[in-house]
């Protein structure tokens, strides 16, 4: 066997190995496609059955009612915190700090009131 025949034989073996590898990869890809499609199908089926009897209004009410209760119970604490932060962060004499406390109380009260209105 001369070098040319040997090189041709080696080339054919390499091609056969590549084809064999491609067939194995094709099998793996098919398996991944089958598993992915079945997972997607199951997720769509479960999602549809889970949301079939879901009332959006009741869900929103159940999510926001505890927040509204907390806001109405602790409204004064939020205003006091806003006033104290305004007084602490304010610079200058006592008059300026008291004005900043009033502004902080007013702003925090407005924010809490707006949040309460948005949730109800």
C-alpha angles and dihedrals in degrees: 000000000000128000094263093055091045091051091049091050092048090049091052091049091051091050091049090050091050091050090049091050091048091053090052091048090049090055091050092049091050090052092050091048092050093048093045093049093049092049091049092048092049092047092052092047093049092046093052093049092046095052097038095095099027117126109207095203093054091046093053091045091051091050098046103037094076090049092050090049092051092047094050092046096048102032093117093050090056092050091048091049091051091050094048093048089049091051094046095045093044118102128211135037127341093272092057092045092051091050089050089049090053092048091048091051092048094047095046090047091051092048093049091046091050091048090050091050092048093053097046 
